[in-house]
Amino acid sequence: MPVAFLLGIAFAVGWTPCIGPILGAILALSSTHANAETGMLYLAVYSLGLALPFLGTALFIEHFRKRVRGFSRWSRPLRALAGLVLIIMGIMVLTGQMTWFATWMLSTFPVLGRLG
């Protein structure tokens, strides 16, 4: 039980910077409308968008686990590579090179500018 509680706390702390500004914007936008129905619609769509990935994960977790077992031999090298990428990105953020990298990515792959 304490492990699940600590995992929940870590999850909440990790998601707060991502969810907080979006939820704040939705609440601010819904407070500017004259009727409560619009605000409820905004929050319902937001909640649905937040819940669908979790529901999909719950429904397909066993299927996913069966498929992932084949990748277990690659687990250690992939984790090392992901850790290396995170370290490099952290150094780039600290040195201000992440902006240069983003500019390079957009000039090299212009389709990325249309994604967001």
Contacts in CASP RR format, 6 or more apart in sequence:
PFRMAT RR
TARGET T0000
AUTHOR 0000-0000-0000
METHOD contacts of the structure
MODEL  1
MPVAFLLGIAFAVGWTPCIGPILGAILALSSTHANAETGMLYLAVYSLGL
ALPFLGTALFIEHFRKRVRGFSRWSRPLRALAGLVLIIMGIMVLTGQMTW
FATWMLSTFPVLGRLG
19 50 0 8 1.000
22 46 0 8 1.000
23 46 0 8 1.000
26 39 0 8 1.000
26 42 0 8 1.000
26 43 0 8 1.000
26 46 0 8 1.000
27 43 0 8 1.000
29 39 0 8 1.000
29 42 0 8 1.000
30 38 0 8 1.000
30 39 0 8 1.000
30 40 0 8 1.000
30 42 0 8 1.000
30 43 0 8 1.000
33 39 0 8 1.000
57 64 0 8 1.000
71 78 0 8 1.000
89 98 0 8 1.000
90 98 0 8 1.000
91 97 0 8 1.000
92 98 0 8 1.000
92 101 0 8 1.000
105 112 0 8 1.000
106 112 0 8 1.000
106 113 0 8 1.000
END
